[in-house]
Amino acid sequence: MTSGSGPVVGVVAGTPQLVGAARALGVRTVFVHPAGESRPAAADAADHAVAADLADGEAVCCR
């Protein structure tokens, strides 16, 4: 992920447009998507992407 200060938002099940809008505002983005599924386009638009078991709250919030 890009280093630096400033806001960071975690996006779960968002769209590339949502990720792009956040980045346009200077917000760093972490896109969380289901492990074991294809990497969605929104993950490619984000600063960082994480594949996780979305049913496991600990895996999603604390990676």
VMD Tcl script that builds the backbone (N, CA, C; Angstrom):
set m [mol new atoms 189]
animate dup $m
set s [atomselect $m all]
$s set {name element resname resid chain x y z} {
  {N N MET 1 A 0.852 -1.170 0.000}
  {CA C MET 1 A 0.000 0.000 0.000}
  {C C MET 1 A 0.892 1.225 0.000}
  {N N THR 2 A 0.395 2.272 -0.600}
  {CA C THR 2 A 1.108 3.534 -0.629}
  {C C THR 2 A 1.327 4.022 0.800}
  {N N SER 3 A 2.561 4.436 1.096}
  {CA C SER 3 A 2.817 4.914 2.454}
  {C C SER 3 A 2.493 6.398 2.552}
  {N N GLY 4 A 2.358 6.869 3.757}
  {CA C GLY 4 A 2.084 8.278 3.982}
  {C C GLY 4 A 0.966 8.461 4.972}
  {N N SER 5 A 0.718 9.708 5.269}
  {CA C SER 5 A -0.358 10.006 6.209}
  {C C SER 5 A -1.613 10.353 5.434}
  {N N GLY 6 A -2.664 10.499 6.152}
  {CA C GLY 6 A -3.933 10.846 5.534}
  {C C GLY 6 A -4.935 9.730 5.682}
  {N N PRO 7 A -6.133 9.984 5.223}
  {CA C PRO 7 A -7.205 9.008 5.412}
  {C C PRO 7 A -7.029 7.753 4.577}
  {N N VAL 8 A -7.500 6.662 5.142}
  {CA C VAL 8 A -7.520 5.370 4.462}
  {C C VAL 8 A -8.910 4.795 4.663}
  {N N VAL 9 A -9.476 4.216 3.607}
  {CA C VAL 9 A -10.793 3.603 3.726}
  {C C VAL 9 A -10.700 2.158 3.229}
  {N N GLY 10 A -11.374 1.281 3.967}
  {CA C GLY 10 A -11.514 -0.099 3.525}
  {C C GLY 10 A -12.824 -0.233 2.773}
  {N N VAL 11 A -12.774 -0.805 1.594}
  {CA C VAL 11 A -13.965 -0.959 0.761}
  {C C VAL 11 A -14.237 -2.452 0.595}
  {N N VAL 12 A -15.458 -2.847 0.942}
  {CA C VAL 12 A -15.888 -4.234 0.752}
  {C C VAL 12 A -17.062 -4.198 -0.218}
  {N N ALA 13 A -16.957 -4.945 -1.297}
  {CA C ALA 13 A -18.037 -5.051 -2.287}
  {C C ALA 13 A -18.358 -3.713 -2.934}
  {N N GLY 14 A -17.344 -2.922 -3.192}
  {CA C GLY 14 A -17.551 -1.653 -3.875}
  {C C GLY 14 A -17.316 -1.790 -5.369}
  {N N THR 15 A -17.437 -0.694 -6.050}
  {CA C THR 15 A -17.249 -0.654 -7.495}
  {C C THR 15 A -15.963 0.100 -7.825}
  {N N PRO 16 A -15.446 -0.082 -9.045}
  {CA C PRO 16 A -14.275 0.698 -9.443}
  {C C PRO 16 A -14.548 2.208 -9.362}
  {N N GLN 17 A -15.785 2.617 -9.637}
  {CA C GLN 17 A -16.128 4.035 -9.570}
  {C C GLN 17 A -16.028 4.558 -8.138}
  {N N LEU 18 A -16.478 3.775 -7.173}
  {CA C LEU 18 A -16.396 4.167 -5.769}
  {C C LEU 18 A -14.941 4.299 -5.339}
  {N N VAL 19 A -14.140 3.313 -5.692}
  {CA C VAL 19 A -12.714 3.350 -5.347}
  {C C VAL 19 A -12.053 4.552 -6.022}
  {N N GLY 20 A -12.363 4.786 -7.281}
  {CA C GLY 20 A -11.787 5.919 -8.005}
  {C C GLY 20 A -12.177 7.250 -7.400}
  {N N ALA 21 A -13.421 7.379 -6.963}
  {CA C ALA 21 A -13.884 8.622 -6.345}
  {C C ALA 21 A -13.133 8.885 -5.043}
  {N N ALA 22 A -12.936 7.845 -4.250}
  {CA C ALA 22 A -12.188 8.005 -2.996}
  {C C ALA 22 A -10.745 8.420 -3.289}
  {N N ARG 23 A -10.127 7.778 -4.254}
  {CA C ARG 23 A -8.742 8.112 -4.596}
  {C C ARG 23 A -8.633 9.531 -5.138}
  {N N ALA 24 A -9.642 9.975 -5.903}
  {CA C ALA 24 A -9.636 11.341 -6.440}
  {C C ALA 24 A -9.687 12.383 -5.326}
  {N N LEU 25 A -10.241 11.996 -4.183}
  {CA C LEU 25 A -10.303 12.888 -3.021}
  {C C LEU 25 A -9.046 12.786 -2.142}
  {N N GLY 26 A -8.085 11.974 -2.562}
  {CA C GLY 26 A -6.850 11.826 -1.803}
  {C C GLY 26 A -6.922 10.784 -0.709}
  {N N VAL 27 A -7.936 9.936 -0.753}
  {CA C VAL 27 A -8.100 8.881 0.247}
  {C C VAL 27 A -7.441 7.607 -0.279}
  {N N ARG 28 A -6.553 7.031 0.522}
  {CA C ARG 28 A -5.959 5.745 0.136}
  {C C ARG 28 A -7.003 4.655 0.337}
  {N N THR 29 A -7.003 3.660 -0.542}
  {CA C THR 29 A -8.051 2.643 -0.517}
  {C C THR 29 A -7.482 1.235 -0.360}
  {N N VAL 30 A -8.185 0.457 0.435}
  {CA C VAL 30 A -7.892 -0.971 0.594}
  {C C VAL 30 A -9.176 -1.694 0.209}
  {N N PHE 31 A -9.115 -2.481 -0.841}
  {CA C PHE 31 A -10.293 -3.204 -1.310}
  {C C PHE 31 A -10.218 -4.634 -0.798}
  {N N VAL 32 A -11.258 -5.064 -0.106}
  {CA C VAL 32 A -11.323 -6.430 0.441}
  {C C VAL 32 A -12.309 -7.218 -0.407}
  {N N HIS 33 A -11.843 -8.346 -0.926}
  {CA C HIS 33 A -12.699 -9.171 -1.770}
  {C C HIS 33 A -12.640 -10.623 -1.320}
  {N N PRO 34 A -13.647 -11.411 -1.705}
  {CA C PRO 34 A -13.714 -12.801 -1.251}
  {C C PRO 34 A -12.517 -13.630 -1.726}
  {N N ALA 35 A -11.908 -14.318 -0.797}
  {CA C ALA 35 A -10.822 -15.240 -1.143}
  {C C ALA 35 A -11.411 -16.387 -1.957}
  {N N GLY 36 A -10.653 -16.885 -2.900}
  {CA C GLY 36 A -11.092 -18.012 -3.696}
  {C C GLY 36 A -11.944 -17.629 -4.895}
  {N N GLU 37 A -12.240 -16.357 -5.052}
  {CA C GLU 37 A -12.990 -15.888 -6.221}
  {C C GLU 37 A -12.065 -15.059 -7.093}
  {N N SER 38 A -12.489 -14.799 -8.319}
  {CA C SER 38 A -11.683 -13.974 -9.216}
  {C C SER 38 A -11.503 -12.584 -8.619}
  {N N ARG 39 A -10.384 -11.998 -8.930}
  {CA C ARG 39 A -10.088 -10.637 -8.461}
  {C C ARG 39 A -10.976 -9.651 -9.227}
  {N N PRO 40 A -11.812 -8.887 -8.530}
  {CA C PRO 40 A -12.710 -7.949 -9.219}
  {C C PRO 40 A -11.974 -6.704 -9.716}
  {N N ALA 41 A -12.583 -6.019 -10.672}
  {CA C ALA 41 A -11.990 -4.806 -11.242}
  {C C ALA 41 A -11.745 -3.742 -10.176}
  {N N ALA 42 A -12.599 -3.664 -9.172}
  {CA C ALA 42 A -12.422 -2.663 -8.116}
  {C C ALA 42 A -11.116 -2.892 -7.356}
  {N N ALA 43 A -10.690 -4.136 -7.248}
  {CA C ALA 43 A -9.422 -4.432 -6.574}
  {C C ALA 43 A -8.256 -3.837 -7.348}
  {N N ASP 44 A -8.352 -3.858 -8.673}
  {CA C ASP 44 A -7.290 -3.289 -9.501}
  {C C ASP 44 A -7.258 -1.767 -9.416}
  {N N ALA 45 A -8.393 -1.150 -9.111}
  {CA C ALA 45 A -8.469 0.312 -9.004}
  {C C ALA 45 A -7.964 0.819 -7.658}
  {N N ALA 46 A -7.880 -0.050 -6.662}
  {CA C ALA 46 A -7.510 0.343 -5.299}
  {C C ALA 46 A -5.996 0.439 -5.132}
  {N N ASP 47 A -5.580 1.123 -4.066}
  {CA C ASP 47 A -4.160 1.186 -3.734}
  {C C ASP 47 A -3.634 -0.169 -3.285}
  {N N HIS 48 A -4.493 -0.909 -2.606}
  {CA C HIS 48 A -4.103 -2.212 -2.071}
  {C C HIS 48 A -5.341 -3.097 -2.075}
  {N N ALA 49 A -5.163 -4.381 -2.337}
  {CA C ALA 49 A -6.287 -5.317 -2.322}
  {C C ALA 49 A -5.937 -6.501 -1.436}
  {N N VAL 50 A -6.940 -6.994 -0.728}
  {CA C VAL 50 A -6.770 -8.123 0.185}
  {C C VAL 50 A -7.870 -9.137 -0.102}
  {N N ALA 51 A -7.476 -10.379 -0.295}
  {CA C ALA 51 A -8.444 -11.471 -0.427}
  {C C ALA 51 A -8.637 -12.068 0.953}
  {N N ALA 52 A -9.888 -12.159 1.404}
  {CA C ALA 52 A -10.164 -12.658 2.752}
  {C C ALA 52 A -11.477 -13.420 2.766}
  {N N ASP 53 A -11.640 -14.246 3.786}
  {CA C ASP 53 A -12.912 -14.927 4.024}
  {C C ASP 53 A -13.848 -13.880 4.623}
  {N N LEU 54 A -14.814 -13.406 3.833}
  {CA C LEU 54 A -15.678 -12.314 4.279}
  {C C LEU 54 A -16.598 -12.719 5.417}
  {N N ALA 55 A -16.743 -14.018 5.687}
  {CA C ALA 55 A -17.539 -14.472 6.809}
  {C C ALA 55 A -16.750 -14.431 8.117}
  {N N ASP 56 A -15.452 -14.193 8.017}
  {CA C ASP 56 A -14.572 -14.158 9.195}
  {C C ASP 56 A -14.212 -12.697 9.493}
  {N N GLY 57 A -14.931 -12.088 10.422}
  {CA C GLY 57 A -14.716 -10.683 10.754}
  {C C GLY 57 A -13.277 -10.350 11.115}
  {N N GLU 58 A -12.612 -11.225 11.817}
  {CA C GLU 58 A -11.219 -11.003 12.203}
  {C C GLU 58 A -10.318 -10.931 10.971}
  {N N ALA 59 A -10.559 -11.787 9.992}
  {CA C ALA 59 A -9.747 -11.792 8.771}
  {C C ALA 59 A -9.973 -10.519 7.956}
  {N N VAL 60 A -11.187 -10.008 7.984}
  {CA C VAL 60 A -11.506 -8.822 7.188}
  {C C VAL 60 A -10.951 -7.554 7.830}
  {N N CYS 61 A -11.137 -7.397 9.116}
  {CA C CYS 61 A -10.779 -6.124 9.747}
  {C C CYS 61 A -9.315 -6.020 10.169}
  {N N CYS 62 A -8.650 -7.117 10.328}
  {CA C CYS 62 A -7.357 -7.034 11.009}
  {C C CYS 62 A -6.192 -7.554 10.200}
  {N N ARG 63 A -6.271 -7.550 8.926}
  {CA C ARG 63 A -5.180 -8.060 8.097}
  {C C ARG 63 A -4.111 -7.067 7.924}
}
mol reanalyze $m
mol bondsrecalc $m
mol representation Tube
mol addrep $m
